[in-house]
Amino acid sequence: MCGIVGILGKTPVATNLVDALRRLEYRGYDSAGIATVESGTLVRRRAEGKLRNLEKRLLTEPLEGHTGIGHTRWATHGRPTERNAHPHMTAEVSVVHNGIIENFRELRADLEAKGHTFDSDTDTEAVVHLITHELHAGKSPVEAVRAALQHLQGAFALGIIFAGEDDLMIAARQGSPLAIGHGTGEMYLGSDAIALAPFTDVITYLEEGDWAVMHRSGAEIFDKDGVRVDRPSVKSVASSLLVDKGNHRHFMAKEIHEQPEVISHTLANYMDMVSGSVRFPELGIDLSKINRVTISACGTAYYAGLVAKYWIEKVARVPVEIDVASEMRYREAPLPADGLAVFVSQSGETADTLATLRYCKANGQRIASIVNVRTSTIARESHAVLPTLAGPEIGVASTKAFTCQLSVLACLAIAIGRARGSINAAQEIELVKGLTELPRHIAGLIRNEQPFIAIAQELSKARDVLYLGRGTSYPIALEGALKLKEISYIHAEGYAAGELKHGPIALIDENVPVIVVAPEDDLFDKTISNMQEVAARGGQIILISDAPAEKISCKLAAHIHMPKVSAFTTPLLYAIPTQLIAYHTAVVMGTDVDQPRNLAKSVTVE
Ligand code: AGP
């Protein structure tokens, strides 16, 4: 994940900018840079690799300005070179950016046609020239940014300074977090409170869609419609904790809200965003020749694998065998010669998953693991490691790790499909485009939690809850049920919707909420029939769907309206409402959301 810092200082800021960037090193990066305003002119220093390379540069070419921005870059668009390092700038404006500008190609083409010259491969530079163009049109810096933000599509955070403006910094948040720090005659900007801890513990977190005009005297914050808003300042504990809850009540809430950012970074690790294709690491096996994929995991990670079964079989036309690790480790499953075995684990320490990995390795499988902890035992015992870039996941109930696991598995399915020729280049670009649009849609979903709070009030009265889904929504129904039961302690079961008539329908009466995960895909009409069977027996249906009301021919207790996305990506998007429903129900129930009873974050014993 990239890191953003900014300081409106009373003394030269270069050293403090680098110190703040150092506190963001945990996010991972491959280049860094800072820019300041000196006697009205924008001046910049950048370096590849670690911060020490930037510090060396500053020793010989110091910066003196009292207004500056800094950035640690985790390369998404363009290689990790100095040329692509942030800040990006023109003579008039300098920008640091975290996230993905989806429509950067169109913006760049339009700006080049208007005479702008680009010198990097990054999406960020499109923002720089867009603001510059508005400035050339006579707008003030604030109006130029306001206008530019209307043209940007994607999940991003921005820090912006201007030539000739020693007491101005503008920040914008759309999907990637940003915090403003309040000092004495100074103001600060950071990707999180950790970066600002040396300067202040009085923090204002920008909300989704906010942008802020900062001066040394304070900050004016506007919402996405440009309306002035007040956001509370909170005391941050980041100075004592490497990971803090931000302005959230629980780690689980913070981690749900981090998903646009961490999914962007995970996807970018497996894609070439410029060409819009998948760039998958070498697994040490010829993907064009594998005749079966074996997947094994536990809990939520297993449900990610179950979604991948549908994806790999449909996109790559390769049969997938999947089983929970606690079963697979003992049933002595016969395995194909030269097969690929994929293990999914947030912690990388789950005992059953590790034992199954060892069984598969001993039986000649090529082992690839999808883990959130690269130094974990499962990672160390794998032939190939495919990291999720979710950052530390503290809440016992897995959320951002799950959607990052799905992000990696989606890219794996596409990579195998391309290697086997079951999808062509155009189909690959279409699938990748759907994935890169997800962070924006997720950011839109988590912007308004009221519908989920209302549903939680009703669910909290239930004794049993049923989740239904078909196709790739079936594993999401299973995962939604697990989320609810593990943090609210309400019994919940996920079922394939087509299985309803084979028993579960006996459960249905007016006291049983039924949550139906149903994007308007080719299975939707069949799921509608199941919903009618439920409604006919008084079941209270909560529908999660992008289908319009006229397509829904039965009574609903609630309808979570979803944005239209590609069928391939619905599991990632539809996981979000199930996470929020579980979270808010647990809050109503008053359970320990981050540390539910009887559970551990990593099950390292059988
Ligand atoms: C997820 O919400 C649960 N906490 C649990 O099912 C978890 O997914 C499972 O224990 C696997 O853990 P791992 O991903 O670290 O292997």
Boltz pocket constraint, residues with backbone or C-beta under 6 A from the ligand:
constraints:
  - pocket:
      binder: B
      contacts: [[A, 298], [A, 299], [A, 300], [A, 301], [A, 344], [A, 345], [A, 346], [A, 347], [A, 348], [A, 349], [A, 350], [A, 353], [A, 396], [A, 397], [A, 398], [A, 399], [A, 483], [A, 486], [A, 600], [A, 601], [A, 602], [A, 603]]
      max_distance: 6.0
